[in-house]
Amino acid sequence: MAASRKIVSLTRFNAVSLALGFAFLYLPIVILVIYSFNASRLVNVWGGWSTRWYAELWNDQAMLAAAWMSLRVGVVSATAATILGTLAALALSRGERFKGRTLFSGMLYAPLVMPEVITGLSLLLLFVATQTERGFWTVTIAHTTLTMCFVAVVVQSRLGAVDRSLEEAAMDLGCPPAKAFVCVTLPIILPAIVAGWLLAFTLSLDDLVIASFTTGPGSATLPIRIYSEVRLGVKPQINAICTLIVAAIAVVIVTASLAAKLSSVKAENAAPL
């Protein structure tokens, strides 16, 4: 009897802890979404339901230009970081114990632990020393530098779990090394590469500190635009664009979950009995 009461109390404690954790994480987002439909111009005063701020957002060219800039920087920097990070992971996982490997890996993973202020300031000094005009490409280079190490970590961990005998068997059957990698190893590590790209894109879309050091006139990203306007007061349009971003992320998560579930069902059906 005492054991059953203890189990019940432990279950209630876990449920309460889980509810408090979810409330801490998602209650601010729920409030933001609700107030994006607030009819009042004052964001802290409820004035009824309305979608007027989404229409106002459509006319806010500065905010839309910043969002488009963030998307462009995110796609280009995530693609470049994925290519470079995958090559770096291959060098560390498949390469021989070349001289300077420890230094190379340390320099590759340094942005993981280095404060973004130091990274942004060092890149700013580099661009100033080389007399590079700050704009789209400087922000893209900075975000590629920041996110490449994250891609390398994800891909290298997947490469460490790959059975190299599969690739060796393909080469024993006459397949060239490059083709063996493309046909055998690449499909196995492709989910890790996609995950690295998504992680790099998310980090680029979220970055404020490094972008503030490397951006120039006419190339402000969405976080910089939102931060500059919030300092003067929260505009209702900010709630609207943040709600659209949350909705887009929710759609991507649901789509990925459904695709993963569908692929697992197909794998179970294709498995021999």
ABEGO torsion letter per residue (X at the ends): XAAAAAAAAAAAAAAAAAAAAAAAAAAAAAAAAAAAABABABAABBAEBBAAAAAAAAABAAAAAAAAAAAAAAAAAAAAAAAAAAAAAAAAAABBBBBGAAAAAAAAAAAAABBAAAAAAAAAAAAAAAGBBBBAAAAAAAAAAAAAAAAAAAAAAAAAABBAAAAAAAAAAGBBAAAAAAAAAAAAAAAAAAAAAAAAAAAAAABAAAAAAABBBGABBAAAAAAAAAAAEBBAAAAAAAAAAAAAAAAAAAAAAAAAAAAAAAAAAABBX
